[in-house]
Amino acid sequence: MTVQEPMAPDYERAVDLMVDAVKVVLFTGAGMSKDSGVDTFRGPGGIWERFSAADLATYEGFIRDPAKVWKWNEHRRQQVAGLTPHQGYLALAEMEDLFPEVVVITQNIDGLHARSGATHVVELHGNIWKVRCDAENNTPWLDERTEFPEVPLHCENCGGLLRPHIVWFGEPLDPMDTLAAQAESSSCDAMLVIGTSAVVYPAAGYPMVAKQNGAAMIEVNIEPTPISEYADISLFGKAEEVLPALLAALRERMDKKE
């Protein structure tokens, strides 16, 4: 199979693949957030082209200068707080009205899926709005402040350092999240793969888990990716434009079935 060249999205074909699904998994990457104004981490102009990942996104960097890492996260929180989930996010949330089960598996840490109304979200790389105690390694909790009275933050229980609930470079994914992602991917009838470069593992492997277990795979991206070769169909374009159009096509088909 050869990688498809970008062309006008074939929504009818995508609807054919999805319309009878019982469980749909929505697998999203940085391209999904980019349309809402969230900076991507990789690629031209990405965050790690402008800032040091070793200083800001590793455990060693955090221990070396926790205040610097927390100031960076405060800055990122302020950026994300001012953004609005685009129409593609809202379209994905509305798919919960169309299918018996809809699960989001995301590589993004910005929390935009929950803000758009999604109710079942697996966050593989953590969440910028959550913290946990580094000393106690306890269950993370929401802390949605965009300004901190002082940094670094400390645990009210033990006095240890609090850390952002984000998977940094060199750290494993939370096994509970990977188990959930594996289970959802292996049991879905259709997977939408949206805005991911499909190069960051293990996350990039979940679309193939779905495909190998018989699910239809529909890709949404602005350009071909390594996933395109395996997708049943690729809808090339911006997520904020393609997803509302796909939702409309699904609604129209389902209304005709009733």
C-alpha positions as CSV (number, residue, x, y, z in Angstrom):
1,M,0.0,0.0,0.0
2,T,1.4,3.4,-0.9
3,V,1.0,6.6,1.1
4,Q,-2.0,8.7,-0.1
5,E,-1.4,12.1,-1.5
6,P,-3.6,14.9,0.0
7,M,-6.9,15.2,-1.8
8,A,-10.4,16.5,-1.0
9,P,-11.7,14.6,2.0
10,D,-14.1,11.7,1.2
11,Y,-16.5,12.1,4.0
12,E,-19.0,9.5,2.6
13,R,-16.3,6.8,2.7
14,A,-15.3,7.7,6.2
15,V,-19.0,7.6,7.3
16,D,-19.3,4.1,5.7
17,L,-16.5,3.0,8.0
18,M,-17.9,4.5,11.1
19,V,-21.6,4.5,10.9
20,D,-22.2,1.0,12.5
21,A,-19.6,1.3,15.2
22,V,-20.5,0.5,18.8
23,K,-17.2,1.8,20.3
24,V,-15.2,4.7,18.6
25,V,-11.8,5.7,19.9
26,L,-10.6,9.2,19.1
27,F,-6.8,9.2,19.2
28,T,-5.4,12.8,19.2
29,G,-2.0,14.4,19.0
30,A,-0.4,17.9,18.9
31,G,-2.0,18.8,15.5
32,M,-5.4,18.7,17.3
33,S,-4.3,21.4,19.8
34,K,-2.4,23.4,17.3
35,D,-5.6,24.6,15.6
36,S,-6.6,26.1,19.0
37,G,-3.3,28.0,19.2
38,V,-1.4,25.6,21.4
39,D,2.3,25.5,20.5
40,T,3.6,22.1,19.2
41,F,6.6,20.7,20.9
42,R,8.4,19.3,17.8
43,G,9.0,20.5,14.3
44,P,9.8,23.9,12.9
45,G,9.0,26.6,15.4
46,G,8.1,24.0,18.1
47,I,8.8,24.6,21.7
48,W,11.8,22.4,21.9
49,E,13.4,24.4,19.1
50,R,13.2,27.5,21.2
51,F,13.6,26.1,24.8
52,S,15.7,23.5,26.5
53,A,13.9,20.2,27.0
54,A,16.7,19.1,29.3
55,D,16.0,22.0,31.7
56,L,12.2,22.2,31.5
57,A,11.0,18.6,30.7
58,T,13.2,16.1,32.5
59,Y,13.2,15.0,36.1
60,E,16.9,15.9,36.4
61,G,16.1,19.4,35.3
62,F,13.3,19.6,37.8
63,I,15.5,18.5,40.7
64,R,18.2,20.8,39.6
65,D,16.0,23.9,39.5
66,P,12.3,23.2,40.5
67,A,11.5,26.9,40.6
68,K,12.5,27.3,37.0
69,V,10.3,24.4,35.9
70,W,7.3,25.7,37.9
71,K,7.7,29.2,36.4
72,W,7.7,27.6,33.0
73,N,4.6,25.6,33.8
74,E,2.9,28.8,35.2
75,H,3.7,30.5,31.9
76,R,2.3,27.5,29.9
77,R,-0.9,27.4,32.0
78,Q,-1.5,31.1,31.4
79,Q,-1.1,30.5,27.6
80,V,-3.5,27.5,27.6
81,A,-6.1,29.2,29.9
82,G,-6.6,31.9,27.3
83,L,-7.4,29.5,24.5
84,T,-10.8,28.1,23.4
85,P,-11.3,24.5,22.1
86,H,-11.9,24.8,18.4
87,Q,-14.9,23.5,16.5
88,G,-13.2,20.1,15.9
89,Y,-13.0,19.5,19.7
90,L,-16.7,20.3,20.0
91,A,-17.5,17.9,17.1
92,L,-15.6,15.1,18.8
93,A,-17.5,15.7,22.1
94,E,-20.8,15.6,20.2
95,M,-19.9,12.2,18.7
96,E,-20.9,10.9,22.2
97,D,-24.5,11.5,21.1
98,L,-24.1,9.3,18.0
99,F,-22.3,6.2,19.3
100,P,-22.9,4.0,22.3
101,E,-19.3,4.4,23.5
102,V,-16.7,7.1,22.6
103,V,-13.2,7.2,24.2
104,V,-10.6,9.8,23.7
105,I,-6.9,8.7,23.9
106,T,-4.7,11.8,23.7
107,Q,-1.0,12.6,23.7
108,N,-1.9,16.2,24.6
109,I,-1.5,17.7,28.1
110,D,-3.6,20.8,27.7
111,G,-7.0,19.5,29.0
112,L,-8.9,20.9,26.0
113,H,-10.8,17.6,25.5
114,A,-12.4,17.9,28.9
115,R,-13.1,21.6,28.4
116,S,-15.0,20.8,25.2
117,G,-17.3,18.3,26.9
118,A,-15.6,14.9,26.4
119,T,-16.4,12.6,29.3
120,H,-14.0,9.6,28.8
121,V,-10.4,10.8,28.3
122,V,-7.2,8.8,28.7
123,E,-4.3,11.3,28.9
124,L,-1.2,9.4,28.0
125,H,1.3,12.2,28.7
126,G,-0.4,13.7,31.8
127,N,-2.2,17.0,32.3
128,I,-0.8,20.4,32.8
129,W,-3.6,21.2,35.2
130,K,-2.8,18.4,37.6
131,V,0.0,18.1,40.2
132,R,1.3,15.3,42.5
133,C,3.7,15.1,45.4
134,D,7.1,13.9,44.2
135,A,8.0,12.6,47.7
136,E,4.8,10.6,48.2
137,N,4.2,9.8,44.5
138,N,0.4,10.0,45.3
139,T,-2.6,10.3,43.1
140,P,-2.5,13.5,41.1
141,W,-5.1,16.2,41.7
142,L,-6.4,19.2,39.9
143,D,-4.8,22.6,40.6
144,E,-6.1,25.0,38.0
145,R,-4.3,28.2,39.2
146,T,-2.6,30.2,36.6
147,E,-0.5,32.2,39.1
148,F,1.3,30.8,42.1
149,P,2.1,32.7,45.3
150,E,5.6,31.3,45.2
151,V,7.5,28.6,43.4
152,P,8.4,25.8,43.7
153,L,5.2,24.4,45.0
154,H,5.3,22.2,48.1
155,C,3.0,19.4,49.5
156,E,0.7,20.6,52.3
157,N,0.8,17.1,53.7
158,C,4.6,16.3,53.9
159,G,6.3,19.5,52.8
160,G,7.9,17.7,49.8
161,L,8.1,19.1,46.3
162,L,5.0,19.1,44.2
163,R,5.6,18.4,40.5
164,P,3.5,18.9,37.4
165,H,1.6,15.7,36.4
166,I,3.3,15.5,33.1
167,V,5.4,12.7,31.6
168,W,8.8,14.2,31.0
169,F,11.6,12.9,28.7
170,G,13.1,9.7,30.1
171,E,10.0,8.8,32.2
172,P,7.7,5.9,31.5
173,L,4.0,6.4,30.9
174,D,1.7,5.7,33.8
175,P,0.9,1.9,33.5
176,M,-2.8,2.5,34.3
177,D,-3.0,4.8,31.3
178,T,-1.2,2.4,29.0
179,L,-3.3,-0.5,30.1
180,A,-6.5,1.6,29.5
181,A,-5.2,2.7,26.1
182,Q,-4.3,-0.8,25.1
183,A,-7.7,-2.1,26.2
184,E,-9.7,0.6,24.4
185,S,-7.7,0.4,21.2
186,S,-8.0,-3.4,21.0
187,S,-11.8,-3.4,21.5
188,C,-13.0,-0.5,19.4
189,D,-14.8,-0.8,16.0
190,A,-13.4,2.4,14.6
191,M,-10.5,4.7,15.5
192,L,-10.1,8.3,14.3
193,V,-6.4,9.2,14.4
194,I,-6.2,13.0,14.5
195,G,-3.3,15.4,14.3
196,T,-0.5,13.1,15.3
197,S,2.9,12.6,13.7
198,A,2.8,8.9,14.6
199,V,6.5,8.9,15.6
200,V,6.3,9.1,19.4
201,Y,6.1,5.7,21.0
202,P,4.5,3.9,22.7
203,A,1.6,6.2,22.0
204,A,2.0,5.9,18.3
205,G,1.5,2.2,18.5
206,Y,-2.2,2.3,19.6
207,P,-3.6,3.0,16.1
208,M,-1.9,-0.2,14.9
209,V,-3.3,-2.1,17.9
210,A,-6.8,-1.0,16.8
211,K,-6.1,-1.9,13.2
212,Q,-4.7,-5.3,14.0
213,N,-7.8,-6.1,16.0
214,G,-10.2,-5.4,13.1
215,A,-11.1,-1.7,13.7
216,A,-11.5,0.7,10.8
217,M,-8.8,3.4,10.9
218,I,-9.6,6.9,9.7
219,E,-6.8,9.5,9.7
220,V,-7.3,13.2,10.0
221,N,-4.2,15.3,9.3
222,I,-2.9,18.2,7.2
223,E,-0.4,15.9,5.5
224,P,0.5,12.2,5.1
225,T,2.2,10.5,8.1
226,P,3.5,7.0,8.8
227,I,-0.1,6.1,9.7
228,S,-1.4,7.0,6.2
229,E,0.0,3.8,4.8
230,Y,-2.2,1.7,7.1
231,A,-5.3,3.9,7.4
232,D,-8.5,2.8,5.6
233,I,-8.9,6.4,4.6
234,S,-7.1,9.7,5.3
235,L,-9.0,13.0,5.4
236,F,-6.4,15.7,4.8
237,G,-7.1,19.1,6.2
238,K,-7.2,21.0,9.5
239,A,-8.9,19.2,12.3
240,E,-11.1,22.3,13.1
241,E,-12.5,22.0,9.6
242,V,-12.5,18.3,8.8
243,L,-14.1,17.1,12.1
244,P,-17.2,19.3,12.0
245,A,-17.8,18.3,8.4
246,L,-17.4,14.6,9.3
247,L,-19.8,15.0,12.2
248,A,-22.4,16.6,9.9
249,A,-22.0,13.7,7.4
250,L,-22.4,11.2,10.2
251,R,-25.6,12.9,11.5
252,E,-27.1,13.1,8.1
253,R,-26.5,9.4,7.4
254,M,-27.8,8.3,10.9
255,D,-30.9,10.5,10.5
256,K,-31.7,8.7,7.2
257,K,-31.3,5.3,8.9
258,E,-34.0,6.1,11.6
